[in-house]
Amino acid sequence: MKVTLVNPPQTASKYKFMGVIAPPLGIAYMASVLRENGKEVDILDASAEDLTFSEYKEEIKRRNPDLVAITALTPTIGRALEAAEITKMVLPDCLVVMGGYHPTFNYEETLQDESVDMVIRGEGEYILLDLVDTLENDGNLREVKGIVYQEEDEEGNKSTIINEIAHPEPDLDKIPFPAFDLLPMDKYRLLDMDTHMTTMITSRGCPMQCSFCSSAAMHGKFVRERSVKNIVDEIEFLTTHYDIDTIAFMDDTFTLNKQKVMDICDEIMNRNIKIWWGCTSRVDTLDEEVLQKMKDSGCITIFMGVESADQQALDNMNKNTTIEKIETAFKVSRKLKIRTIASVALGMPGDTKEIMNKTIKFVHSLKPNYAIYSLATPYPGTRFYQESFEKNLIKVKDWSKYTLISPIIETVDFSLKDLRRIQAKAFIKFYLRPQYLLSQFIKDGPYFIKTVFGVIKTALGKTPNTTDYNKRDIKALEP
């Protein structure tokens, strides 16, 4: 059985307007597990290859797989379904499987599309392997954990079969490195820089219960960590075989385990690996000791969730942090000359004009190198989505708008248009400060100018309509 794993055309990214195109690690891991177990597999990253749907049609026809597995996030589900429909059009006997965050939490809705035969819920590496083994051996699909599909009886009546959820692999070291050789590694970039970059994951799961994050629901509340040796082996493999010089660690909180971070940094330096890297972090996990060690080993950028300048708002989000800790993390990072990206969420329930203006000013006071002003977006699988649905706050049903740039919910005080204006104002006030422009240009040069143009275009709504490649207006179902 031949398997093709697909990242559909023109997939959106909340970082794309900042010039970031990253490899789809999820399907790359799935490919490596399939191949390790003797399966024939390839990857089609149609987004990175910048394929149109017409070009995708020709390419999937040429590859002629028996099974196509398509990954989808919430804003890309429409395009994923379009890819599924095209696949069925040219390969009617091909089994089309959908996976990723959105299908995991909205599997019944996803299966309503006649082009989708099956949904994988949760981490898909070993679920897909089990599925392929079962299909190749004419086994019983009801015994494959983690899948949802429709079964037709003798009278033609369909029923949805929801198999038992699959437990994720506890030992991440057992999972082989992503199949980088099946990806267009030359297509991935950061800030349009002349650099060879990729992403990595060093852990899965998150013990934090932030109301707007679906990671714990997807990967579990307990953190599963790769060993330091396994992590640095992959870094060394990437630098040796792909000339990678920049890595972005995409863990929900890379710095959650301080000692592990220190050990990774020591191992990078002990092996004399020359690499630039960045990560995501919670402000309450950082201190000068670990930040200094991170910098010494090549850390140049830290993405930190600020979210709000109002302590009560932070408490309502279950952030479990304080304003003082936010200020300290940025102050120490600035002292050590580590680039920082501050991320905030505007328009959370309870936000007022005063709170949002306070947050916008607070970000300025933190003096980050970059800032992302996201609009509160209730993603399926989160407590925020559940509460927003129950309170009838969700005003937009088109999933392609769930990009953190388009307003989705209304607050008591603000309409969708009001929130969009506030967001645009926040971006413009931050990025068009003369002193900031000069100092950041000195640090990042022409790449910074490209980023600023992208940000301002986004703020002013001048970016291409996200529904250009989304032919469907998908309606939200009750959680």
C-alpha positions as CSV (number, residue, x, y, z in Angstrom):
1,M,0.0,0.0,0.0
2,K,1.4,3.4,-1.0
3,V,0.7,6.3,1.4
4,T,1.0,10.0,0.6
5,L,0.9,12.5,3.5
6,V,-0.4,15.9,2.5
7,N,-0.1,19.5,3.7
8,P,-2.7,21.1,1.5
9,P,-2.2,24.1,-0.7
10,Q,-1.9,27.7,0.6
11,T,-2.2,26.8,4.3
12,A,-2.4,29.7,6.7
13,S,0.0,30.3,9.6
14,K,-0.3,32.9,12.3
15,Y,3.4,33.6,11.7
16,K,3.3,33.7,7.9
17,F,2.9,37.5,7.9
18,M,6.2,37.6,9.8
19,G,7.9,35.7,7.0
20,V,7.9,32.2,8.7
21,I,7.3,29.1,6.6
22,A,7.9,26.0,8.7
23,P,7.9,22.3,7.9
24,P,4.8,20.2,8.8
25,L,6.4,18.1,11.6
26,G,3.3,16.1,12.3
27,I,3.2,14.4,8.9
28,A,7.0,14.2,8.8
29,Y,6.9,12.1,12.0
30,M,4.1,9.9,10.6
31,A,6.2,9.3,7.5
32,S,9.2,8.3,9.5
33,V,7.3,5.8,11.6
34,L,5.6,4.3,8.5
35,R,9.0,4.0,6.7
36,E,10.7,2.5,9.7
37,N,8.1,-0.2,9.6
38,G,8.6,-1.0,5.9
39,K,5.7,1.0,4.4
40,E,5.9,2.9,1.1
41,V,5.3,6.6,1.9
42,D,6.0,10.1,0.6
43,I,5.1,13.7,1.6
44,L,3.5,16.4,-0.5
45,D,3.9,19.8,1.2
46,A,1.8,21.6,-1.3
47,S,1.8,24.8,0.9
48,A,5.6,25.1,1.0
49,E,5.8,24.2,-2.7
50,D,3.2,27.0,-3.4
51,L,1.0,24.7,-5.5
52,T,-2.3,25.8,-6.7
53,F,-5.2,23.3,-6.5
54,S,-4.9,22.6,-10.2
55,E,-1.2,21.7,-9.7
56,Y,-2.1,19.6,-6.6
57,K,-4.6,17.7,-8.8
58,E,-1.9,16.8,-11.3
59,E,0.7,16.0,-8.7
60,I,-1.6,13.7,-6.6
61,K,-2.7,11.9,-9.8
62,R,0.9,11.4,-10.8
63,R,1.8,9.9,-7.4
64,N,-1.2,7.6,-7.5
65,P,-1.3,6.6,-3.8
66,D,-3.7,4.1,-2.2
67,L,-4.1,6.2,0.9
68,V,-3.9,10.0,1.3
69,A,-3.7,11.4,4.8
70,I,-4.3,15.2,5.0
71,T,-3.4,17.4,7.9
72,A,-5.6,20.3,9.0
73,L,-5.7,23.1,11.5
74,T,-8.8,25.0,12.1
75,P,-8.1,27.8,9.6
76,T,-7.0,25.3,7.0
77,I,-9.8,22.8,7.2
78,G,-11.6,24.3,4.2
79,R,-8.5,23.8,2.0
80,A,-7.9,20.4,3.4
81,L,-11.4,19.4,2.4
82,E,-10.8,20.9,-1.0
83,A,-7.7,18.7,-1.3
84,A,-9.7,15.7,-0.2
85,E,-12.4,16.4,-2.9
86,I,-9.8,16.8,-5.6
87,T,-8.1,13.6,-4.5
88,K,-11.4,11.7,-4.7
89,M,-12.0,13.2,-8.1
90,V,-8.9,11.9,-9.7
91,L,-8.4,8.8,-7.5
92,P,-11.9,7.6,-6.6
93,D,-10.6,4.4,-5.0
94,C,-8.1,6.1,-2.8
95,L,-8.8,6.1,0.9
96,V,-8.8,9.7,2.2
97,V,-7.9,10.2,5.9
98,M,-8.0,13.5,7.7
99,G,-6.0,14.3,10.9
100,G,-4.6,17.2,12.9
101,Y,-6.0,19.5,15.6
102,H,-9.3,20.4,13.9
103,P,-10.4,17.0,12.8
104,T,-9.4,15.6,16.2
105,F,-11.9,17.8,18.0
106,N,-14.5,18.2,15.1
107,Y,-14.4,14.7,13.7
108,E,-18.2,14.3,13.2
109,E,-18.3,17.6,11.3
110,T,-15.3,16.6,9.2
111,L,-16.8,13.2,8.3
112,Q,-19.9,14.9,7.0
113,D,-17.8,15.8,3.9
114,E,-18.3,12.9,1.4
115,S,-14.7,13.2,0.3
116,V,-13.4,12.1,3.8
117,D,-13.4,8.4,4.5
118,M,-11.8,8.5,8.0
119,V,-10.5,10.8,10.8
120,I,-7.6,10.2,13.0
121,R,-7.9,11.6,16.5
122,G,-4.8,12.7,18.4
123,E,-1.2,11.9,17.7
124,G,-1.3,10.0,14.5
125,E,2.1,8.2,14.0
126,Y,1.1,4.8,15.4
127,I,-2.6,5.1,14.7
128,L,-1.8,5.5,11.0
129,L,0.7,2.6,11.1
130,D,-2.0,0.4,12.8
131,L,-4.5,1.4,10.1
132,V,-2.2,0.6,7.2
133,D,-1.3,-2.7,8.8
134,T,-5.0,-3.5,9.2
135,L,-5.9,-2.6,5.7
136,E,-3.0,-4.6,4.2
137,N,-4.0,-7.6,6.2
138,D,-7.8,-7.3,5.7
139,G,-8.2,-6.8,9.4
140,N,-11.0,-5.4,11.4
141,L,-11.2,-1.6,11.4
142,R,-13.1,-1.6,14.7
143,E,-9.9,-2.7,16.4
144,V,-7.9,0.2,15.2
145,K,-7.8,2.7,18.1
146,G,-8.0,6.4,17.4
147,I,-10.0,6.4,14.2
148,V,-13.5,7.5,13.4
149,Y,-15.3,6.4,10.2
150,Q,-18.7,5.7,8.7
151,E,-20.0,2.2,8.2
152,E,-22.8,1.2,5.9
153,D,-25.2,-1.7,6.6
154,E,-26.9,-3.9,4.0
155,E,-29.8,-1.5,3.6
156,G,-27.5,1.4,2.8
157,N,-27.9,3.2,6.2
158,K,-24.7,4.8,7.5
159,S,-23.6,5.0,11.1
160,T,-20.5,6.7,12.6
161,I,-18.1,4.3,14.3
162,I,-16.0,6.0,17.0
163,N,-13.3,3.7,18.1
164,E,-11.6,3.8,21.4
165,I,-9.1,6.7,21.8
166,A,-5.4,5.7,21.3
167,H,-2.9,6.4,24.1
168,P,0.0,8.4,22.8
169,E,3.5,6.9,22.8
170,P,5.0,7.5,26.2
171,D,8.7,7.2,25.2
172,L,9.3,9.9,22.6
173,D,12.9,8.6,22.0
174,K,11.3,5.6,20.3
175,I,9.8,7.8,17.6
176,P,12.4,8.2,14.7
177,F,13.4,11.7,13.6
178,P,11.0,13.3,11.2
179,A,11.5,12.3,7.5
180,F,13.2,15.5,6.5
181,D,14.5,13.9,3.3
182,L,10.8,13.7,2.1
183,L,10.3,17.5,2.7
184,P,11.3,20.4,0.5
185,M,13.9,21.6,3.1
186,D,15.0,24.5,0.9
187,K,11.5,26.1,1.1
188,Y,11.4,26.8,4.8
189,R,12.5,30.2,6.0
190,L,12.5,32.7,8.8
191,L,12.0,36.4,8.2
192,D,13.0,35.9,4.5
193,M,16.6,35.6,5.7
194,D,19.3,33.8,3.8
195,T,19.3,31.0,6.2
196,H,18.7,27.2,6.4
197,M,16.0,26.8,9.1
198,T,13.7,24.1,10.4
199,T,11.7,23.4,13.5
200,M,11.9,20.8,16.2
201,I,9.8,19.4,19.1
202,T,11.5,18.3,22.3
203,S,8.4,17.4,24.3
204,R,4.7,16.8,24.0
205,G,1.9,17.6,26.4
206,C,1.3,20.6,28.7
207,P,0.4,20.7,32.4
208,M,-0.8,24.3,32.1
209,Q,-4.5,24.8,31.6
210,C,-4.6,28.1,29.6
211,S,-8.2,28.5,28.6
212,F,-7.4,29.3,24.9
213,C,-4.9,26.5,24.2
214,S,-5.9,23.1,22.9
215,S,-2.4,21.5,23.4
216,A,-3.3,19.6,26.6
217,A,-6.4,18.2,24.9
218,M,-4.4,17.0,21.9
219,H,-1.2,15.8,23.6
220,G,-2.2,15.2,27.2
221,K,-1.8,17.1,30.5
222,F,1.4,15.3,31.4
223,V,4.7,16.3,29.7
224,R,6.5,13.6,27.8
225,E,10.1,14.6,27.2
226,R,12.7,13.4,24.7
227,S,16.1,12.7,26.3
228,V,18.8,15.4,26.0
229,K,21.0,13.0,23.9
230,N,18.1,12.3,21.5
231,I,17.4,16.0,21.0
232,V,21.0,17.0,20.4
233,D,21.5,14.0,18.1
234,E,18.8,15.5,15.9
235,I,20.3,18.9,16.0
236,E,23.6,17.5,15.0
237,F,22.0,15.4,12.2
238,L,20.3,18.5,10.8
239,T,23.4,20.6,10.8
240,T,25.4,17.8,9.2
241,H,23.0,16.5,6.6
242,Y,21.0,19.7,5.7
243,D,23.3,22.5,6.6
244,I,20.7,23.8,9.0
245,D,21.9,26.9,10.9
246,T,18.7,28.0,12.6
247,I,16.2,25.9,14.6
248,A,12.9,27.0,16.1
249,F,11.8,24.8,19.0
250,M,8.0,24.6,18.8
251,D,7.3,23.0,22.2
252,D,4.4,24.7,24.0
253,T,6.9,25.7,26.6
254,F,10.4,24.8,25.8
255,T,11.7,26.2,29.1
256,L,9.2,24.3,31.3
257,N,12.0,22.0,32.7
258,K,14.9,24.3,33.6
259,Q,17.5,21.6,34.2
260,K,16.6,19.9,30.9
261,V,17.2,23.3,29.1
262,M,20.5,23.7,30.9
263,D,21.6,20.2,29.9
264,I,20.6,20.7,26.2
265,C,22.6,23.9,26.1
266,D,25.6,22.2,27.7
267,E,25.4,19.3,25.3
268,I,25.2,21.7,22.3
269,M,28.3,23.4,23.5
270,N,30.2,20.2,24.5
271,R,29.7,18.9,20.9
272,N,30.8,22.3,19.5
273,I,27.6,22.6,17.4
274,K,27.3,26.0,15.8
275,I,23.6,26.7,15.7
276,W,21.2,29.7,16.1
277,W,18.0,28.8,17.8
278,G,14.7,30.2,19.2
279,C,11.9,28.9,21.4
280,T,8.6,29.5,23.0
281,S,8.5,30.2,26.7
282,R,6.4,31.1,29.7
283,V,7.7,34.2,31.5
284,D,7.6,32.4,34.9
285,T,10.1,29.7,33.7
286,L,12.9,32.2,33.0
287,D,15.7,33.6,35.1
288,E,19.1,35.1,34.4
289,E,20.9,31.8,34.9
290,V,19.0,29.8,32.3
291,L,18.8,32.7,29.9
292,Q,22.6,33.2,30.0
293,K,23.1,29.5,29.3
294,M,20.6,29.6,26.5
295,K,22.4,32.6,24.9
296,D,25.8,30.9,25.3
297,S,24.5,27.9,23.3
298,G,23.1,29.9,20.4
299,C,19.6,31.2,21.5
300,I,18.8,34.4,19.7
301,T,15.0,34.6,20.0
302,I,12.3,33.9,22.6
303,F,8.6,34.0,21.9
304,M,6.7,34.9,25.2
305,G,3.0,35.0,25.9
306,V,2.1,38.2,27.6
307,E,-1.6,38.1,26.8
308,S,-2.7,41.0,29.0
309,A,-1.6,43.8,31.3
310,D,-4.5,43.1,33.6
311,Q,-3.9,40.6,36.4
312,Q,-7.5,39.6,36.7
313,A,-7.6,38.9,32.9
314,L,-4.5,36.7,33.3
315,D,-6.2,34.8,36.1
316,N,-9.3,34.3,34.0
317,M,-7.2,32.7,31.3
318,N,-5.5,30.4,33.8
319,K,-2.1,31.8,32.9
320,N,-0.8,31.3,36.4
321,T,1.6,34.2,36.1
322,T,2.0,37.8,37.2
323,I,2.7,41.2,35.7
324,E,5.9,41.3,37.7
325,K,7.2,38.1,36.2
326,I,6.4,39.3,32.7
327,E,8.4,42.5,33.3
328,T,11.3,40.6,34.7
329,A,11.5,38.1,31.9
330,F,11.7,40.8,29.2
331,K,14.1,42.9,31.3
332,V,16.6,40.1,31.7
333,S,16.3,39.0,28.1
334,R,16.9,42.6,26.9
335,K,19.9,42.8,29.2
336,L,21.4,39.7,27.6
337,K,20.5,40.9,24.2
338,I,18.2,38.0,23.3
339,R,15.6,39.0,20.7
340,T,12.1,38.8,22.2
341,I,8.6,38.4,20.6
342,A,5.7,39.5,22.8
343,S,2.3,37.9,22.1
344,V,-0.9,39.3,23.4
345,A,-4.6,38.4,23.1
346,L,-7.0,41.3,22.5
347,G,-10.7,41.0,22.9
348,M,-11.0,38.2,25.5
349,P,-14.4,38.1,27.3
350,G,-14.3,40.8,29.9
351,D,-11.8,43.0,28.1
352,T,-12.7,46.7,28.1
353,K,-11.2,49.6,26.1
354,E,-9.2,50.5,29.2
355,I,-7.8,47.0,29.6
356,M,-6.8,46.7,25.9
357,N,-5.2,50.2,25.8
358,K,-3.4,49.3,29.0
359,T,-2.1,46.1,27.4
360,I,-1.0,47.9,24.2
361,K,1.0,50.4,26.3
362,F,2.4,47.7,28.5
363,V,3.9,45.9,25.5
364,H,5.7,49.1,24.6
365,S,7.1,49.3,28.1
366,L,8.5,45.8,27.8
367,K,10.6,46.8,24.8
368,P,10.3,43.6,22.8
369,N,11.9,43.3,19.4
370,Y,8.6,42.2,17.9
371,A,5.0,42.1,19.0
372,I,2.0,40.1,17.8
373,Y,-1.4,41.4,18.7
374,S,-3.7,38.5,18.2
375,L,-7.5,38.7,18.5
376,A,-9.0,36.3,20.9
377,T,-9.9,33.2,18.9
378,P,-11.8,30.2,20.4
379,Y,-10.4,27.1,18.9
380,P,-12.2,23.8,19.1
381,G,-10.9,21.6,21.9
382,T,-10.4,24.6,24.2
383,R,-12.3,25.7,27.3
384,F,-12.5,29.1,25.7
385,Y,-14.4,27.6,22.7
386,Q,-16.8,25.7,25.0
387,E,-17.6,28.8,27.1
388,S,-17.8,31.1,24.0
389,F,-20.3,28.6,22.3
390,E,-22.4,28.3,25.5
391,K,-22.6,32.1,25.9
392,N,-23.3,32.7,22.2
393,L,-20.3,34.9,21.8
394,I,-19.1,33.3,18.5
395,K,-20.2,35.4,15.6
396,V,-18.1,34.0,12.7
397,K,-18.7,30.4,11.5
398,D,-16.2,30.3,8.6
399,W,-13.2,28.4,10.0
400,S,-10.8,30.0,7.5
401,K,-11.2,33.2,9.5
402,Y,-9.8,31.6,12.7
403,T,-6.3,33.0,12.0
404,L,-5.9,35.2,15.1
405,I,-6.1,38.2,12.8
406,S,-9.9,38.2,12.0
407,P,-12.3,38.9,14.9
408,I,-14.4,35.9,15.9
409,I,-16.2,36.8,19.1
410,E,-17.8,40.0,20.3
411,T,-17.2,41.4,23.8
412,V,-19.8,43.2,25.8
413,D,-18.3,46.6,24.8
414,F,-17.0,45.9,21.3
415,S,-18.3,44.7,17.9
416,L,-16.1,42.7,15.5
417,K,-15.3,45.9,13.6
418,D,-14.3,47.7,16.8
419,L,-11.9,44.9,17.7
420,R,-10.3,44.9,14.2
421,R,-9.7,48.6,14.5
422,I,-8.1,48.2,17.9
423,Q,-5.8,45.5,16.6
424,A,-4.8,47.5,13.6
425,K,-4.0,50.5,15.8
426,A,-1.9,48.3,18.1
427,F,0.2,47.0,15.2
428,I,0.7,50.5,13.7
429,K,1.5,52.2,17.0
430,F,4.2,49.6,17.8
431,Y,5.8,49.1,14.4
432,L,5.8,52.7,13.1
433,R,7.7,54.3,16.0
434,P,10.7,56.1,14.5
435,Q,13.1,55.2,17.3
436,Y,12.0,51.6,17.2
437,L,12.3,51.4,13.4
438,L,15.9,52.7,13.5
439,S,17.1,50.5,16.4
440,Q,15.5,47.3,15.0
441,F,16.8,48.0,11.5
442,I,20.3,48.3,12.9
443,K,19.9,44.8,14.5
444,D,18.0,42.9,11.7
445,G,18.7,45.0,8.6
446,P,16.6,44.7,5.4
447,Y,14.9,41.5,6.7
448,F,13.3,43.7,9.4
449,I,11.9,46.1,6.8
450,K,10.3,43.2,4.9
451,T,8.7,42.0,8.2
452,V,7.4,45.5,9.0
453,F,5.8,45.7,5.6
454,G,4.1,42.3,6.1
455,V,2.8,43.3,9.5
456,I,1.4,46.7,8.4
457,K,-0.3,45.1,5.4
458,T,-1.9,42.6,7.7
459,A,-2.9,45.3,10.2
460,L,-4.5,47.3,7.4
461,G,-6.3,44.2,5.9
462,K,-4.3,44.4,2.7
463,T,-3.3,40.7,2.7
464,P,-5.1,38.3,0.3
465,N,-8.5,37.0,1.4
466,T,-8.0,33.9,3.4
467,T,-11.1,32.3,1.7
468,D,-9.6,32.4,-1.8
469,Y,-8.7,28.7,-1.5
470,N,-11.6,27.8,0.8
471,K,-14.7,26.9,-1.2
472,R,-16.7,25.9,1.8
473,D,-18.4,27.9,4.6
474,I,-18.1,25.2,7.3
475,K,-20.6,25.6,10.1
476,A,-19.7,25.1,13.7
477,L,-21.3,22.2,15.5
478,E,-22.1,22.0,19.2
479,P,-19.0,20.8,21.1
